[in-house]
Amino acid sequence: MTGPLSGFTIVEMAGIGPGPFCAMMLADMGADVIRVDRLTPGFLGGGGTVVDRGRRSIALDLKQPGAVDVVLRLLDGADALIEGFRPGVMERLGLGPDVCLARNRRLVYGRMTGWGQDGPLAQAAGHDLNYIALTGALHAMGEADRPPAPPLHLVGDMGGGAMMLAFGLLCALLEAGRSGQGQVVDAAICDGASLLATTYHGKLRDGDWVNRRQANMLDGGAHFYGCYACADGKYVSIGAIEPQFYRLLLERCGIDDPDFQRQWDRAQWPALRARLAALIAGKTRDEWCALLEGSDACFAPVLDFEEAPDHPQHRARASFVETDGIRHPAPAPRLSRTPGQARPIPQPGQHTEELLAGLGWSPSDIQALRERGAIA
């Protein structure tokens, strides 16, 4: 492992959504991430997917004698922990921050939840859609005459959750390197998604945001920023915001109607969107690509997940890699001297005996844990 986080050890309590994605990013960058998996898969799976790449896995039943002691021993030598249980669960297991930091004062204790560690909703169940609903972000997504459109779990779980947890962990690890003391990172998806929407709160205050869907430049209201259907049923995206890019779009599309010169007249946007939609519907996606792709008209085809890896831009940059026969996105961002690397995908419990032996458990100790049901 030669990435920038080589030498750091992270213990990840198996979960779903943002926690595993955060751990994947850290593993991609060279951290030794040890995933504590369940003996039996949960409702949404139990590991072994592409997001689990780059870990070592130990499978434990934390309700059985001796299992919690294994986790504590792992944490004694770790730099950070990632856990995504409801508030109070780790404390009830005997793995709360007070216990863990008393044993390892440099430990950075990362907590991933939807609502946060406190507040009236802290103990309520929820998912990505619920968390971004409370931030105002969901209200702004979708068409004007329909309910808000559920986005993929990218704004909440991945952006507001995983990315913010990774940022918080690295901030705390940097500080621990100076002070010698760890701390708790309370990463709530609701907080993170709200932070991602900071720009829009500013626009609302400045009077530059109409507080309804599809009425603004970036929410599908403007004809020059949105997606359009083509003659073959496929789609293209247009984002020609700046005047020079907009002029080029009109030129390349052969549009000389003077109405289109009123780019920033909001009252004209619905009519201009309808007329642009009719024009784009007259050609296939490939025809529009031949006309616009690679120009400053701010254009790109809308690709599906199967098409995307084969686009020349992704191929040129090796933006997708293959691990265990699965094609998936490569680590990002790219570092010039110590780049990240997508490493193999472990099966739950694959490294149980190896890790236990590394912690000092003898073969007889390991067999005793197996007989108690703590390991398989």
C-alpha positions as CSV (number, residue, x, y, z in Angstrom):
1,M,0.0,0.0,0.0
2,T,1.7,3.2,-1.2
3,G,-1.2,5.7,-1.2
4,P,-1.1,8.9,0.8
5,L,-2.9,7.2,3.8
6,S,-0.5,4.3,3.9
7,G,0.3,3.7,7.6
8,F,-3.1,4.6,8.9
9,T,-5.3,1.9,10.3
10,I,-9.1,2.4,10.2
11,V,-11.6,0.0,11.8
12,E,-15.0,0.0,10.1
13,M,-18.1,-1.4,11.7
14,A,-20.1,-2.9,8.8
15,G,-23.1,-0.9,7.8
16,I,-24.8,0.4,4.6
17,G,-24.6,3.5,2.5
18,P,-22.3,6.3,3.5
19,G,-20.1,4.5,6.1
20,P,-18.9,1.8,3.6
21,F,-18.4,4.4,0.9
22,C,-16.3,6.6,3.2
23,A,-14.2,3.5,4.2
24,M,-13.8,2.7,0.5
25,M,-12.3,6.1,-0.2
26,L,-9.9,5.8,2.6
27,A,-8.9,2.3,1.5
28,D,-8.4,3.5,-2.0
29,M,-5.9,6.0,-0.7
30,G,-3.8,3.4,1.1
31,A,-5.3,3.2,4.6
32,D,-5.5,-0.3,6.1
33,V,-9.2,-0.6,6.6
34,I,-10.3,-3.5,8.8
35,R,-14.0,-4.1,8.3
36,V,-15.9,-5.8,11.2
37,D,-18.6,-7.7,9.4
38,R,-21.6,-9.6,10.8
39,L,-21.6,-13.4,10.8
40,T,-24.9,-13.3,8.9
41,P,-25.9,-10.8,6.2
42,G,-28.3,-8.0,7.2
43,F,-31.4,-7.0,5.2
44,L,-29.4,-4.9,2.7
45,G,-26.6,-7.3,2.4
46,G,-23.4,-8.2,4.2
47,G,-20.4,-7.0,2.3
48,G,-18.7,-8.5,-0.7
49,T,-19.8,-5.7,-3.1
50,V,-17.6,-3.3,-5.1
51,V,-17.9,-0.6,-2.5
52,D,-16.2,-2.9,0.0
53,R,-13.0,-3.0,-2.1
54,G,-9.6,-2.7,-0.4
55,R,-10.5,-3.9,3.1
56,R,-9.5,-6.8,5.3
57,S,-12.6,-8.4,6.8
58,I,-13.2,-10.0,10.2
59,A,-16.7,-11.4,10.9
60,L,-17.9,-11.3,14.5
61,D,-21.2,-11.8,16.4
62,L,-20.9,-8.9,18.8
63,K,-23.5,-10.4,21.1
64,Q,-21.3,-13.4,21.9
65,P,-18.6,-13.5,24.7
66,G,-15.2,-12.4,23.6
67,A,-16.3,-10.6,20.3
68,V,-16.4,-7.1,21.7
69,D,-12.9,-7.7,23.2
70,V,-11.7,-8.4,19.7
71,V,-12.9,-5.1,18.5
72,L,-11.4,-3.3,21.4
73,R,-8.0,-4.9,20.7
74,L,-8.3,-3.8,17.1
75,L,-9.1,-0.2,18.2
76,D,-6.1,-0.2,20.5
77,G,-3.8,-0.1,17.5
78,A,-6.1,1.9,15.2
79,D,-6.0,5.6,14.1
80,A,-9.8,5.9,13.5
81,L,-13.1,4.2,13.7
82,I,-16.2,4.4,11.4
83,E,-19.6,3.4,12.9
84,G,-23.0,4.1,11.5
85,F,-25.4,2.7,14.2
86,R,-28.2,4.7,15.8
87,P,-27.0,6.9,18.7
88,G,-26.4,4.7,21.8
89,V,-25.9,1.4,20.1
90,M,-22.1,1.4,20.3
91,E,-22.4,2.5,24.0
92,R,-24.7,-0.5,24.7
93,L,-22.2,-2.8,23.1
94,G,-19.4,-1.5,25.3
95,L,-17.7,0.2,22.4
96,G,-18.7,3.8,23.0
97,P,-16.3,6.8,22.7
98,D,-15.6,7.0,26.4
99,V,-14.4,3.4,26.5
100,C,-12.5,3.5,23.3
101,L,-10.7,6.8,23.9
102,A,-9.8,5.8,27.4
103,R,-7.8,2.9,25.9
104,N,-6.5,4.8,22.9
105,R,-6.4,8.5,23.4
106,R,-5.3,9.2,19.8
107,L,-8.3,7.5,18.3
108,V,-10.5,9.5,16.0
109,Y,-14.1,8.2,16.5
110,G,-16.2,8.7,13.4
111,R,-20.0,8.5,13.8
112,M,-22.2,8.4,10.8
113,T,-26.0,9.0,11.2
114,G,-28.8,10.5,9.3
115,W,-30.1,13.1,11.8
116,G,-27.1,13.4,14.1
117,Q,-26.2,12.2,17.6
118,D,-28.8,14.4,19.3
119,G,-32.0,16.3,18.6
120,P,-35.7,15.2,18.5
121,L,-35.2,13.0,15.5
122,A,-31.9,11.3,16.6
123,Q,-33.6,8.0,17.4
124,A,-35.9,7.9,14.4
125,A,-35.3,5.6,11.4
126,G,-34.7,7.3,8.0
127,H,-33.0,7.1,4.7
128,D,-31.3,9.4,2.2
129,L,-34.6,10.8,0.9
130,N,-35.9,11.7,4.3
131,Y,-32.6,13.5,5.3
132,I,-32.4,15.7,2.2
133,A,-36.2,16.4,2.5
134,L,-35.5,18.2,5.8
135,T,-32.7,20.4,4.3
136,G,-34.7,22.1,1.6
137,A,-32.7,20.5,-1.2
138,L,-35.3,17.9,-2.2
139,H,-37.9,20.6,-2.5
140,A,-35.9,22.1,-5.3
141,M,-35.5,18.9,-7.4
142,G,-37.9,17.9,-10.2
143,E,-40.5,19.3,-12.5
144,A,-42.8,22.1,-11.4
145,D,-46.1,20.3,-11.8
146,R,-45.0,17.1,-10.0
147,P,-43.8,16.1,-6.5
148,P,-40.1,16.5,-5.9
149,A,-38.1,13.8,-7.8
150,P,-36.2,11.4,-5.6
151,P,-32.6,11.6,-6.7
152,L,-30.2,8.7,-6.4
153,H,-28.7,8.6,-2.9
154,L,-25.8,10.9,-3.9
155,V,-26.8,14.2,-2.4
156,G,-27.5,12.7,1.1
157,D,-25.7,9.5,1.7
158,M,-22.7,10.0,-0.5
159,G,-22.1,13.8,-0.6
160,G,-23.6,14.9,2.7
161,G,-22.7,11.7,4.5
162,A,-19.6,9.8,3.2
163,M,-17.7,12.8,1.9
164,M,-18.3,14.9,5.0
165,L,-17.3,12.0,7.3
166,A,-14.1,11.5,5.3
167,F,-13.4,15.2,5.5
168,G,-14.1,15.2,9.3
169,L,-11.9,12.1,9.9
170,L,-9.0,13.5,8.0
171,C,-9.3,16.9,9.8
172,A,-9.3,15.1,13.2
173,L,-6.4,12.9,12.2
174,L,-4.3,15.9,11.2
175,E,-5.1,17.5,14.5
176,A,-4.3,14.3,16.4
177,G,-0.9,14.3,14.8
178,R,-0.2,17.7,16.5
179,S,-2.0,17.3,19.8
180,G,-1.7,13.5,20.4
181,Q,-5.4,13.4,21.2
182,G,-8.3,11.9,19.4
183,Q,-11.9,13.1,19.3
184,V,-15.5,12.3,18.1
185,V,-16.6,13.2,14.6
186,D,-20.4,13.6,14.5
187,A,-21.2,13.4,10.8
188,A,-24.9,13.7,10.1
189,I,-26.3,13.4,6.6
190,C,-28.8,16.1,7.3
191,D,-26.0,18.5,8.3
192,G,-23.8,17.6,5.4
193,A,-26.6,17.9,2.8
194,S,-27.6,21.3,4.3
195,L,-23.9,22.4,3.9
196,L,-23.9,21.3,0.2
197,A,-26.9,23.6,-0.3
198,T,-25.1,26.7,1.1
199,T,-25.0,28.4,-2.3
200,Y,-28.8,28.2,-2.6
201,H,-29.4,29.7,0.8
202,G,-27.3,32.6,-0.3
203,K,-29.2,32.9,-3.6
204,L,-32.5,32.9,-1.7
205,R,-31.3,35.7,0.7
206,D,-30.0,37.7,-2.3
207,G,-33.3,37.4,-4.2
208,D,-31.7,35.3,-6.9
209,W,-33.7,32.2,-6.1
210,V,-37.4,31.6,-6.8
211,N,-38.6,29.2,-4.2
212,R,-40.4,26.8,-6.4
213,R,-39.3,24.0,-8.7
214,Q,-38.2,24.5,-12.3
215,A,-38.2,28.3,-12.0
216,N,-34.4,28.9,-11.7
217,M,-31.3,28.7,-13.9
218,L,-30.0,25.5,-12.4
219,D,-33.2,23.5,-11.6
220,G,-34.4,23.0,-15.1
221,G,-36.2,26.3,-15.4
222,A,-33.8,27.9,-18.0
223,H,-33.9,26.6,-21.5
224,F,-30.1,26.7,-21.8
225,Y,-29.5,24.5,-18.8
226,G,-31.2,21.1,-18.8
227,C,-31.7,17.8,-20.5
228,Y,-33.6,17.1,-23.8
229,A,-35.0,14.1,-25.6
230,C,-33.6,13.2,-29.0
231,A,-35.2,11.4,-32.0
232,D,-33.9,8.0,-30.9
233,G,-35.4,8.3,-27.3
234,K,-32.0,9.1,-25.8
235,Y,-31.0,12.3,-24.1
236,V,-28.5,15.1,-24.2
237,S,-27.5,17.7,-21.6
238,I,-27.0,21.4,-22.3
239,G,-25.4,23.9,-19.8
240,A,-24.6,27.0,-22.0
241,I,-24.8,29.6,-19.2
242,E,-22.1,32.1,-20.2
243,P,-23.1,34.4,-23.0
244,Q,-20.2,33.3,-25.3
245,F,-21.1,29.6,-24.8
246,Y,-24.8,30.4,-25.4
247,R,-24.0,32.2,-28.6
248,L,-22.0,29.2,-29.8
249,L,-24.9,26.9,-29.0
250,L,-27.3,28.9,-31.0
251,E,-24.8,29.1,-33.9
252,R,-24.1,25.3,-33.9
253,C,-27.8,24.6,-33.7
254,G,-28.6,27.0,-36.6
255,I,-30.9,29.1,-34.3
256,D,-31.3,32.7,-35.6
257,D,-34.7,33.4,-34.0
258,P,-34.4,36.8,-32.3
259,D,-36.4,35.5,-29.3
260,F,-33.5,33.3,-28.3
261,Q,-31.4,36.5,-27.9
262,R,-33.3,37.2,-24.7
263,Q,-31.3,34.6,-22.8
264,W,-32.0,36.0,-19.3
265,D,-35.6,36.9,-19.7
266,R,-37.2,34.5,-17.2
267,A,-40.6,35.1,-18.7
268,Q,-39.4,33.7,-22.0
269,W,-37.8,30.5,-20.6
270,P,-40.8,28.1,-20.8
271,A,-41.5,29.0,-24.4
272,L,-37.9,28.9,-25.4
273,R,-37.4,25.5,-23.6
274,A,-40.4,24.1,-25.6
275,R,-38.9,25.3,-28.9
276,L,-35.5,24.1,-28.1
277,A,-36.9,20.7,-27.1
278,A,-38.7,20.5,-30.5
279,L,-35.5,21.3,-32.3
280,I,-33.4,18.7,-30.4
281,A,-36.1,16.0,-30.9
282,G,-35.4,16.3,-34.6
283,K,-32.0,14.5,-34.5
284,T,-30.6,11.4,-32.8
285,R,-28.2,11.7,-29.8
286,D,-25.3,10.6,-32.0
287,E,-26.1,13.4,-34.5
288,W,-26.1,16.0,-31.7
289,C,-22.8,14.6,-30.4
290,A,-21.2,15.0,-33.9
291,L,-22.4,18.6,-33.9
292,L,-21.7,19.7,-30.4
293,E,-19.5,17.4,-28.3
294,G,-16.1,18.8,-27.6
295,S,-17.1,22.4,-28.4
296,D,-17.6,25.2,-25.9
297,A,-21.4,24.9,-26.3
298,C,-21.3,23.1,-22.9
299,F,-22.8,19.8,-24.2
300,A,-22.6,16.2,-23.2
301,P,-24.7,13.1,-24.1
302,V,-26.7,11.6,-21.2
303,L,-25.1,8.1,-20.8
304,D,-26.4,5.2,-18.8
305,F,-24.2,3.2,-16.4
306,E,-23.4,0.6,-19.1
307,E,-22.4,3.3,-21.7
308,A,-20.4,5.6,-19.4
309,P,-17.2,3.5,-19.0
310,D,-16.8,3.2,-22.8
311,H,-16.9,7.0,-23.5
312,P,-13.5,8.1,-25.0
313,Q,-13.0,10.7,-22.2
314,H,-13.2,7.9,-19.6
315,R,-11.1,5.5,-21.6
316,A,-8.4,8.1,-22.1
317,R,-8.1,8.8,-18.4
318,A,-8.7,5.2,-17.3
319,S,-11.6,6.5,-15.2
320,F,-12.9,3.0,-14.8
321,V,-11.0,-0.1,-13.6
322,E,-11.8,-3.8,-13.3
323,T,-11.6,-5.6,-10.0
324,D,-12.6,-9.3,-9.6
325,G,-14.3,-9.1,-13.0
326,I,-16.4,-6.1,-12.1
327,R,-15.9,-2.8,-14.0
328,H,-16.3,0.2,-11.6
329,P,-15.0,3.8,-11.1
330,A,-11.4,4.3,-10.3
331,P,-10.2,6.0,-7.1
332,A,-10.5,9.8,-7.1
333,P,-9.1,12.4,-6.9
334,R,-5.8,11.7,-8.6
335,L,-2.6,12.3,-6.8
336,S,0.6,12.8,-8.8
337,R,3.1,11.1,-6.5
338,T,1.1,8.8,-4.3
339,P,-2.0,7.8,-6.3
340,G,-4.8,5.7,-4.9
341,Q,-5.5,2.2,-6.0
342,A,-8.6,0.0,-6.2
343,R,-7.7,-3.2,-4.4
344,P,-9.5,-6.5,-4.3
345,I,-13.0,-7.0,-2.8
346,P,-13.0,-9.2,0.3
347,Q,-15.6,-11.6,1.3
348,P,-17.1,-11.1,4.8
349,G,-14.8,-12.8,7.4
350,Q,-12.1,-13.6,4.8
351,H,-9.3,-12.4,7.1
352,T,-10.7,-13.4,10.5
353,E,-8.0,-15.8,11.5
354,E,-5.2,-13.7,10.0
355,L,-6.3,-10.6,12.0
356,L,-6.9,-12.5,15.3
357,A,-3.4,-14.1,15.0
358,G,-2.0,-10.6,14.4
359,L,-3.6,-9.4,17.6
360,G,-2.0,-12.2,19.6
361,W,-4.7,-14.8,19.7
362,S,-3.3,-18.4,19.7
363,P,-5.0,-21.2,17.7
364,S,-6.6,-22.4,20.8
365,D,-7.9,-18.9,21.6
366,I,-9.4,-18.7,18.1
367,Q,-11.0,-22.1,18.5
368,A,-12.5,-21.0,21.8
369,L,-14.0,-17.9,20.1
370,R,-15.5,-20.2,17.5
371,E,-17.0,-22.5,20.0
372,R,-18.7,-19.5,21.8
373,G,-20.2,-18.4,18.4
374,A,-18.2,-15.2,18.3
375,I,-16.7,-16.2,15.0
376,A,-17.6,-18.7,12.3
